Amino acid sequence: MHSATTTSARFPTMGLGAGSLANEGGEDAFIKTIQEAWSDGVRYFDTAALYLGGESERRLGVALEHVSREDIRFSTKIGRYQNHTGSSIDTENRRSFFDYSGDATRRSVERSLKRLKVERLDAVFVHDLDRRLCGEDFDRLFKQACDEAYPSLRRLKEEGLIRAVGVAAMDWRACLQFARAVSLDVMMPAGEYSLLRTNSAPLLDHCLHNNISWIAASPFNSGILATGARLDAFYDMRPATPLVLRQVKALEGICRKYEVLLAAAALQFPLRHPAVSSVVFGAKSVQEFRETRTLLSQPLPVEFWREIETYIAKTTDWEKAEEELWVR
C-alpha cells in the first residue's frame, strides 16, 4: 500500500450535485437552483471536470462567487474528461476519455480551482475507475491512477490546495480495490448503497474501519427510486429491466402500506448506515430542489424502516441476477 496519512473528511449531511441532469435546464435554471439551495442552507456542492466538459464547474463558480469561501464545501473529480461542453451522460464511453497521469491530474485541479473561483478544494475524487466503463483498459488505468494520479493528489494536499483525496465510481468493488491499494480520506460510490443496492457491505466495513467518509451520491439510482416502477424508468444509467421494475414495485408496496413516499425513503436510507456521512442529489430546477429537500427531512416510522430493511435483506440475490444480465 502507498503510505499516506488519512484523516477523516466529514461533509454536511446534505449536498447538491452539479452533473448533467442538474444542468439540463440550461445555465440560468442551474444558477437559480444552486442559489436557492444556498439560501435554504445547503453548504456542500459536488461537481467534476467531466461534467459538460468543465462547464458545470464554471457555472457553479458563477452561482456562488458572492459567498464566503469559509462557508462552503466543494468537491470535484479528475481522471475522466470530455472535449465538448454538452451532456456528460456517456454510458458507453464513446465521447469521453481517461487520463490518470500525474501531469493531467495537476492540470485538471488547477483548471477546477479557476472555474470554481476558489483557492482550495475540500475533496478531489479519482473519477469513474470502473470496470464497466474502462473495459479491457481497466488494469492499466488502475495502475496509472495508483502510481500517478494518487501521488499527484497527495502532493496537492500537502500544498494546501486539496483537503481530502478520494475515489468516485459506480462500482463498489473497484472502489474497494483502490481503497486497499492507497490511503483515502473519502469516497463516493455513486448509487452503490441504496434501497436497490446493498451488496457493498465489504466496502462499507472498510470505510468504517479506516475512518473513510462515504458520500452517497445518486440515491435514486439514476431515477427509478424517484419516479417509481414506470416502464420508462432508468436504473444505473440504463432503461430499467423487468427484474428491476419488479423489485421497485415490491418496495413501493411497503411504502404505500405506511403512507411513505418511495423517494423519501430512498434519500434517507443511506444515512442510516454509520459509514455514510452525506447524501448528494441533483435537481434541475428550483421547484425540484424544494420538493426533494422536503423529502429528506420527513420523519418516517420506525416500523416502516424495520419492514423495508427486512425485505431488502431477504432479497439481496436479485441484485446479483441483475448484474449478470448486463454481463451477458
Long-range contacts (C-beta under 8 A, 24 or more apart in sequence): 1-180, 1-181, 1-182, 1-183, 2-146, 2-150, 2-151, 2-181, 2-182, 2-183, 3-183, 4-154, 4-182, 4-183, 5-183, 6-183, 6-184, 6-185, 6-210, 6-211, 6-212, 7-164, 7-185, 7-211, 8-185, 8-211, 8-212, 8-213, 9-122, 9-123, 9-163, 9-164, 9-166, 9-185, 9-186, 9-213, 10-213, 10-277, 11-44, 11-73, 11-75, 11-122, 11-123, 11-186, 11-213, 11-215, 11-277, 11-278, 12-42, 12-43, 12-44, 12-73, 12-278, 13-271, 13-277, 13-278, 13-279, 14-42, 14-44, 14-278, 14-279, 14-280, 14-293, 14-296, 15-42, 15-44, 15-45, 15-46, 15-73, 15-215, 15-278, 15-279, 15-280, 15-281, 16-42, 16-44, 16-45, 16-46, 16-280, 16-281, 16-282, 16-283, 16-289, 17-45, 17-46, 17-47, 17-217, 17-218, 17-280, 17-281, 17-282, 18-45, 18-46, 18-47, 18-51, 18-56, 18-57, 18-59, 18-60, 18-282, 19-47, 19-48, 19-51, 19-56, 19-88, 19-282, 20-51, 20-52, 20-56, 20-87, 20-88, 20-89, 21-89, 21-282, 21-284, 22-56, 22-282, 22-283, 22-284, 23-51, 23-52, 23-55, 23-56, 23-59, 23-284, 24-284, 25-284, 25-285, 27-59, 29-284, 29-285, 29-286, 30-56, 30-59, 30-63, 30-284, 31-59, 31-62, 31-63, 32-285, 32-286, 33-283, 33-284, 33-285, 33-286, 33-288, 33-289, 34-59, 34-60, 34-63, 34-64, 35-63, 35-64, 36-286, 36-289, 36-290, 37-283, 37-289, 37-293, 38-63, 38-64, 38-67, 40-289, 40-290, 40-293, 42-293, 43-71, 43-72, 43-73, 44-72, 44-73, 44-75, 44-278, 44-280, 45-72, 45-73, 45-74, 45-75, 46-74, 46-75, 46-76, 46-188, 46-215, 46-217, 46-280, 47-74, 47-75, 47-76, 47-77, 47-116, 48-76, 48-77, 48-80, 48-88, 48-125, 48-127, 48-168, 49-76, 49-77, 49-78, 49-80, 49-81, 49-108, 49-111, 49-112, 49-127, 50-77, 50-80, 50-81, 50-82, 50-88, 50-96, 50-127, 50-128, 51-88, 52-85, 52-86, 52-87, 52-88, 53-81, 53-82, 53-83, 53-84, 53-85, 53-86, 53-88, 54-85, 54-111, 54-112, 54-115, 55-85, 56-88, 57-111, 57-112, 57-115, 57-116, 58-115, 60-115, 60-116, 61-115, 61-116, 61-117, 61-118, 62-117, 65-117, 69-118, 69-119, 69-120, 73-122, 73-123, 74-116, 74-118, 74-121, 74-122, 75-121, 75-122, 75-123, 75-124, 75-125, 75-164, 75-166, 75-186, 75-188, 75-215, 76-109, 76-112, 76-116, 76-121, 76-123, 76-124, 76-125, 77-124, 77-125, 77-126, 77-127, 77-128, 77-168, 78-104, 78-105, 78-108, 78-109, 78-112, 78-124, 78-125, 78-126, 78-127, 78-149, 78-153, 79-104, 79-105, 79-108, 79-126, 79-127, 79-128, 79-129, 79-145, 79-149, 80-127, 80-128, 80-133, 81-108, 89-237, 91-133, 91-237, 91-238, 93-133, 93-134, 93-135, 98-128, 98-134, 98-137, 98-141, 100-126, 100-129, 100-141, 100-144, 100-145, 100-148, 100-149, 101-144, 101-148, 101-149, 102-148, 102-149, 102-151, 102-152, 103-152, 104-149, 105-148, 105-149, 105-152, 105-153, 106-152, 106-156, 109-153, 109-156, 109-161, 109-162, 113-161, 119-161, 120-160, 120-161, 120-162, 120-163, 121-161, 121-162, 121-163, 122-163, 122-164, 123-162, 123-163, 123-164, 123-165, 123-166, 123-185, 123-186, 124-153, 124-156, 124-162, 124-164, 124-165, 124-166, 125-165, 125-166, 125-167, 125-168, 125-186, 125-187, 125-188, 126-150, 126-153, 126-166, 126-167, 126-168, 126-178, 127-168, 127-169, 128-168, 128-169, 128-170, 129-167, 129-169, 129-171, 129-174, 129-175, 129-178, 130-169, 130-170, 130-171, 130-174, 131-171, 131-173, 131-174, 132-170, 132-171, 132-326, 138-174, 142-174, 142-177, 142-178, 142-181, 145-178, 146-178, 146-181, 146-182, 150-182, 164-213, 166-212, 168-217, 170-218, 170-236, 170-237, 172-199, 172-200, 172-202, 172-203, 173-203, 175-203, 176-202, 176-203, 176-206, 179-203, 179-206, 179-207, 179-210, 179-212, 180-206, 183-210, 184-210, 184-212, 185-212, 185-213, 186-212, 186-213, 186-214, 186-215, 187-212, 187-213, 187-214, 187-215, 188-214, 188-215, 188-216, 188-217, 188-280, 189-214, 190-217, 190-218, 191-217, 191-218, 191-219, 191-221, 191-222, 191-236, 193-270, 193-273, 193-276, 194-218, 194-219, 194-220, 194-221, 194-225, 194-266, 194-269, 194-270, 195-221, 195-225, 195-251, 195-262, 195-265, 195-266, 195-269, 195-308, 195-312, 196-221, 196-224, 196-225, 196-235, 196-244, 196-247, 196-248, 196-251, 196-319, 197-221, 197-319, 198-312, 198-313, 198-316, 198-319, 199-316, 199-319, 199-320, 204-273, 204-275, 205-275, 207-275, 208-274, 208-275, 212-275, 213-275, 213-277, 213-278, 214-270, 214-273, 214-275, 214-276, 214-277, 215-276, 215-277, 215-278, 215-279, 215-280, 216-270, 216-271, 216-276, 216-278, 216-279, 216-280, 217-279, 217-280, 217-281, 218-280, 219-266, 219-267, 219-269, 219-270, 219-279, 219-280, 219-281, 220-263, 220-266, 220-267, 220-281, 221-266, 224-248, 225-262, 225-263, 225-266, 226-262, 226-263, 226-266, 228-252, 228-262, 238-326, 241-322, 241-325, 243-318, 243-321, 243-322, 243-325, 244-322, 246-318, 247-315, 247-318, 250-311, 250-315, 251-308, 251-311, 254-304, 254-307, 254-308, 254-311, 255-304, 255-308, 257-304, 257-307, 258-300, 258-301, 258-303, 258-304, 258-307, 260-300, 260-301, 260-304, 261-295, 261-298, 263-292, 263-295, 264-295, 264-296, 264-298, 264-300, 265-300, 265-304, 265-308, 267-292, 267-295, 267-296, 268-295, 268-296, 268-298, 268-300, 272-305
